[in-house]
Amino acid sequence: MKPRIAVLLSLFVALAPSAPAFAQDAAKLGELERKVDLLTKEIESMKLGEASEPVAEASGSVPGFAPAASKVYRARPSKVAIGGYGEMTYQNYDKRKQDNTAAGTRDEANFLRAILYVGYKFNDRILFNSELEIENGSTGKGRGEVSVEQAYVDFRLRDEIGVRAGTLLVPMGLQNEIHEPTTFHGVQRTSVERNIIPSTWRENGVGVFGDLGPVSYRSYLVTGLQSTTNTGVSGFTSSTGLRSGRSSGAKSYAEDFASVTRVDYKPLAGVLVGGSFYVGQADQSLVANSVPVSMWEGHLKAEYRGAELRALYAEGRVGNADLVNITNGYTSAAKTSIGSKLFGGYVEGAYDVLSLRKDNKGQYLAPFFRYERYDTQADTPSAFAKNPANSRVEYTAGLTYKPIQQVAVKADFQWMKNQARTGVNQWNMGLAYIF
């Protein structure tokens, strides 16, 4: 901006008449005053533009979007907004399983995600937003991938209702929509919100959204999940539930559709309570009969004077799971049946100890503890056995430190238990940023 100001000032000097001209020609004086006024307005406009560039901060996020993802909503009309986030992780595994046999799991360091948000605000009512992901540091040798995690156009008719269309994040849980790594505790996203509510779950679709005072809602019609293996989609599995049934917006079969609706209520400052419901079909004309899928979840998030609480419970059901097993070649002997019922929940508490200081200079330091219980084979078809390894309990304890709100350093230890006694404990470290 500064070079432009210098150019305008040079132009002003070049166009300014000499001192004798002021006295001799009143018309020229009036013209000079007009040019000075225009120059002043241009300089003020440029300064305002610099000051009004949106910043990735939680106070500016909108319902359903994390701080960096919502920057375009705070941009000025006819402006591009660019943001992003990234996270690097280190995972160190115990050498022994829960039953004291050798684990054989190698430690791993990974640049897990590098994300770029690009959005454009056409005017106060219409905008485009997108999220592009590079995962696992590369696309070579099958180690990583580049994905469009969301790309949509919003038509905001009024505050109470708008229309959204494109590749949409399914509005379920606390982390599927708001998954930037500075917004949650722990190096990894919660296991419940990876294996019960699959993250990052996105589908092609269209829907409505809006705010009604303390209530916000989103309701979409989207392409359905794919329960069986075909064209690069693995289908439902015994250990990860619905997760591998996502087509992620890539040539999604549209033989079956689903609807998902979410409602959130903020009764008090710092408190959010809500839930969502998903229902659809997942056979995509690849199974001999229909495969109805439903899932519901309820969630709570509360913050008060440095104390934080999060809780979530989710439950899903899959109809005609036996036909899915037969189509995918899953057997009772191998205990690979998909779950006709799956469930999971967690509760997490944290406390920002630096909130006790009057001048913490924007820093944040919170120890946290989380308990998770989930089972991707809570029920299976009668002819198929369960694998006890899929009934899991996890405890996670750790620290989150933020020298500034846009950067987080994390460390945690996880106790991993299951009914087959094959769990492997691990400790993790992570570095995360948003901008």
N, C-alpha and C positions, 0 to 999 in steps of 0.2 A: 504493500500500500504506500510506503514512504516514497518510492520513485514517482508514483503518480502524483502525489502531493507536490513534489519538487517541480514536475513538469507544469502543473497548473500554476504554481507560483511564478515560474519563469514566463509563462504566457501572460500572466497578469502584469508583470513588469514590462514586458515587450509592448503590451497594448496600452499601458498607462501613458497619458499625454504629459508633456512638460509642464512645469509650474506656471509659466506665462499663459499657457493654454487654459488653465483653470480660470484665470481672471478674464480672459478674452472671450471664452466660448462656454456659456452656461449649458448648452446642449451636450457638449462633450463631457461636462462634469456629471450630468445626469446619466449619460451612458456609462461612465466609469463607475458610478454608484451601483448601477444595475449589474455590471460585471463583477464587482466586489461581492454583491449579495449572492449571485450565482456561485461564485467561487467558495464562499463561506458555506453554502448549503452542500456543495459537493464534498468539501472536507468533512463536514459533520456526518454526511452519509457514509463516507469511507470509514470514519471512526466507529460509527454505529455498527457497520458491517463487521469490523474486527471484533467488537465487544459482544456481538450477538451470535457468533459462531457457537453452536451447541456443544456442550461438554458431556462426556459419558459419566453421569453420576446418577445415583439411585433416586435422588429427589426429583429428577426430571423424567423418569421412566413412566410409561403409560401402561394401562392394564394389558397383561399378556406379553409384555416385552421387557427385556433386560435393559440396563442403562445404555450400553453402546448400541444395541439394536433399535432403540427408540430415538436416536439422534435426529433422524429425518423428520420426525413429528414436531421437533422444536426448531427446525430450520426455517428460514424465511422463504416465501414463495419464489419460484423460479431459481432455486438453489440446489446444488448437489450436496449431499451429506455423506461423509466417509467415516467409518469407524471400524472396530474390529476387536479381536481378542486372541489370546494364545495361551497355551499351557505346556509345560515340560514336566515330566514325571520320572520318578525313580522308585522301583518296587523291589524290595528285598524279601525273599521267601525263606521260611524255616526249612531246614533240611529234612525234617520229619513230619509225617502226617499226624493227624489226631490219634491214630491207633499205634503210633510209634514206628511205622514202617517208613522206608525211604520215600521222600517226596519226589525227588528227581525234577524239581522245578527250577529253572534258571532265573537269576536276577535280571532285571531289565531297566534300561534307561531309554526314554522315548520322548521326542518332541511330538506330543500327542495330537495337538491341533494348532493350526494357524488359520484364522478366520478373517475375512474381509467383508464388511458391510458396505454396500453402495446403494444409495437411495436418491431419489429426485422428487422434490415437492413442486408439482406443477402450479398449484394454487392452494388456498386454505382448505379446499375440499377434496382435492385429488392428489394422491402421491403414489410413488412406486418405492418398494423396499426389497432388498435382496441380501442373502447371506451365502457366501462362497467359502467352502471349507477345503483345506489341504490337510489330510489326516495321516498321522504316523510319518510325517516328515518327507514323504516321497510318494510317487505313483509307480516306481520301478520295482520289478521283481516280485510283484504281488504283495508288497509290504504296506502300501497306502493307497489312497484314492483322492480324487478331487470330486466334490459333490456340490450341488445346489441344495442347500438346506432349507431355504425358503426364497420365494420370489413371487410377489403378488402386487396387485394394485388395489388401493383403498379408494372408495367413493364415499366420503363422509357427508351424508345428506343433512344431518344435524347431530348434535351431541347424543341424542337418544338412539339414533340408528344410522348405520352405514352398511355398505356392501363391500365385501372383500373376495377377490378371486385370484387363483394362481396355485402355486405350490405352498401349502399351508401347514404350519405346525399344528398337530392335533392338540387341542386345548385340554389336556388331562394332567393332573398332578401338580407338583410344585416345581419340577425341574425340566419338563419337556419343552415348555415355552421359554422359561427363564433359566437357561443352562450355562450362562457365562460363568467361568470358574471363580470369579471374585464374589459371586452371589451365594455360594454355598460352602459349608464346612466339609473338610475331607479332601484328600487329593483326588479321589475318584468320585463320580456321582454315586448316589446311593444304589445299592443292589436292587432294592425293590423297584426303583424307577429306571432300571435297565432291563430287568427280567420279568416283571409283572406288567408295568406300564413301559413299553419299549421306548428307549430314547436313542437318537433323536428321531421321533416318529413324525414323519411328514407325508402328506398325500396331496394329490391334485384335487382341487375342489372349489366350491363357492359357498358363501354364507353371509350371515349378518352379524353385526356386533354393535355395542353401544353402552352408554352409561346412563343409569337412572338414579341420580343422587348417589347414595352409598353403595348401590348395586351396579355391577358390571356383568355383561354377558357376552358369549360368543356361541353361535350355532351354525354348523357347517354341514354341507352334503359333500362327501369325499369318496374317492375310489376305495373299494374294499380291500381287505387284506387277502393274501394268497396262501392258503393252507398247505399246498403241496409244492414239490420241487418242479420248477419249469422256468426256462429262459432266464437263468441267473438268480432266481429267487429260491431260497432253500426251503421255505415253508416252515410250519410250526415244528418245534422240537420238544423233547422231554425236559431238557435242562434250562432252556431260555424261553419257553412258552411261545408267545406270539411274535417275539422279536424278529425272527428270521422270515416272518411272513410279510414284512414291509417291502414294498417295491421302491420306496423313497422317491416317488414321482418320475421314475425312469421307465418309460414305455409301460406304464401300469396297465394291466388288464382292467377293462371297465365293464366286464360282464356283470359284476356285482358292485353295489355301492353300500355306503354306510352313512349314518348320521351321528353327529356328536354335539352335545350341548353342555356348556359350562356356565355356572352362575357363581359369582363371588360377592360377598357382603362385607363391608367394613363398618362395624358398629362403633368402633372407637379408633382414635389415632394409633397406628402401630399394630392393629389387629385385623386379620383377614381370615374369614371362614368361608368355605364353599365346597362345591362338589361338581362332578361331571358324570355324564352317562353316554356310552357308545353302544350302538347296535347296528348290525349289518350282516352281510353274507360273505363267505370267504372261499367258496368252491371255485369261482371263476371258470365254470364249465369244465373243470379238470377232474372233478370227483363225480361218482355215479349219482350222488344225491346232494341236496343243499347242505351247506356247513354254516349254520347260524352262529354268530359270535356276539357276545355282549360283555360289557365291562362297566363297572361303576367304581367311583372313588370319592372319598371325602377327605378334606385337608384343613389344617389349621396352621396359621403362622402368627406369632405374637412377639412384640418387642416392647420392653419397658425399662428405661433407665439402665441400659447395658445388658439386661437379661434377655435371652432369646429362647423361644420354644417353637419347634416344628413337629407336626404329627401328621401321618397319612395312613389311610387304609384303602386297599384296592382289592377287588374280587372280579374274576372273569369266568365265563363259561363258554365251552365249545360244543356245539351239537354234532352228532354223527362223527364223533372222534374216532370210532372204530373204522369207518370208511377212509378217513384220512390216514390212519395207520396202515391199512392195506395198500392204499395207493402209493405211499412212500416206502413201503417195505419194512415198516417197524414191527418188531416181534415181541411177544411176551417173554421169551427166553432171554432176549437181550435187554429187556426192561426199558425199551426205547419208546414206549407209547407216549403220545402227547397227553396232556392233562385235559380231561373233560371239565375239570374245575381247577382254577389256580387262585391263589390269594397271597397277599403280602401286606405288611405294614411296618412302620417305624415310628419311633419317637426320639427326638434329639433336643438336648439342652446345651446352651452356651452362655458365657458371660464375658463381656468386654471389661477386663480389669482396669484398662486405662480410662474408662468412663468415670472412675472415682477421682481422677485428677481434673482440676479446673482447667488447666492448660495442657492438653495432650498433643497439641500441634497437629491435629488431624490424624493422629496415629490410632491404631486399633490392635488389641491383643486379646484373643479370646480362646481359652481352653474349652473344649466341647466333649460331649459323650453322646453316642448314638446306639440304640438297640434296634435290630432288624430281625424280623421273622417272616419267612416266605417259603412257599412250596409250589412249584410249577406242575406237580402231579398230585394235588390234593385229592382228586378223584381221577380214576382212569376207567375206560370201558371194562365191563365185567370179565372179559376174556384176556385182559392184559394186566400184567403185574406192574407194580410200582418199583422205582429205584429209590431206596432210602436216601441216597446221596442228594436227591432233589428236595428234601425237606431240611431247610437250613436255618441256622441262627447265627447272627453276626453281631459282634460288639466292636465299636470303633471309638478310640479315645485319641485326642490330638490337640494341636494348637493351630490357630490361624493368626498371622501377623500381617498388618497392612501399614507400611510406612506412610503411604498415601492411599486414598480410597481406590485408586485405579490399579494398584499393584498388591499382590498377596503372596506371601511365603507360607507354605503349609507343611505340616508333618503330622503323621498319625500312626497308630498301631492297630491292627485288626486281628481279633480272635475269630477264626472261621470254624464253625461247627456244623456237622450234619449227622443224620441218623445212621449213615454207613460208616461213620468215624474216619472219613477220608479228608476232612478239612485241613488246610494248610495255612497257618498263621503268617502274617506278613507285616512289614512296616514300610511306610511310603513317605516320600518327600516330593514337593511340587513347587513350581514357580508359575504364577499366573499374572496376566495383565489384561486390561481393556483400554481402549482409547476412542 
